[in-house]
Amino acid sequence: MADNKTGRENQARNDERRQRERAIAEELERADDPEPPVDPAALAYFETELDTLEFPATAADVVDAVGDHEVESVEGAYAVADLLPDATVESFESPAAVRTRVQRPTIAGAMKRVVEAADAHQSASFGTSQRDGYERTFRELQAIDEDDDDEGIRVVADWIVERVHEKERLPSSRDVRRRAAKFCRSNGYSVRNDDWLGV
């Protein structure tokens, strides 16, 4: 584009359009997520308890401050210490980030096990994108596996932890998706090639 007023205006409009398209795509993706088993309104009081902490805070700091607090979900009550790793390798930017993590207890518990296994083996470093990939795979399993007590999440979390103990490193996000897809297909759940788990 020409470097004049019209060209700059066109470029600004294109940037705004692309940003709106990205926001719409992200919202549509979130709309496909299963509803969290913990009512977000029920976590409002929990989030105010976190105001005593200075953020960013490590998961160990959060567990130390509110680990005894119970989170009520449709599946039962969970102590925060059962949902967050007692480790410094994971941190939260805000109380809202902690609330988001604990509102899906099955996924939070699986991620706790994975993070603690990685923390026990210092050579198993955990990057943010890899962590997000694991969590997305667990969310996809929860959506597929809603009626089976989230067995797929436990199976894949067990597999990740075993790999960390055997190889002292975390499997790639792609390997985790492959293992999740294998679980789904062997249990009669269809996974299309264009799905997240379809790899």
Helices and strands as residue ranges (DSSP letters): H 5-31, G 40-43, H 44-49, G 50-52, E 57-58, H 59-66, E 70-73, E 76-79, G 80-82, E 91-92, H 95-102, H 105-120, H 128-144, G 146-148, H 151-167, H 173-186, G 196-198
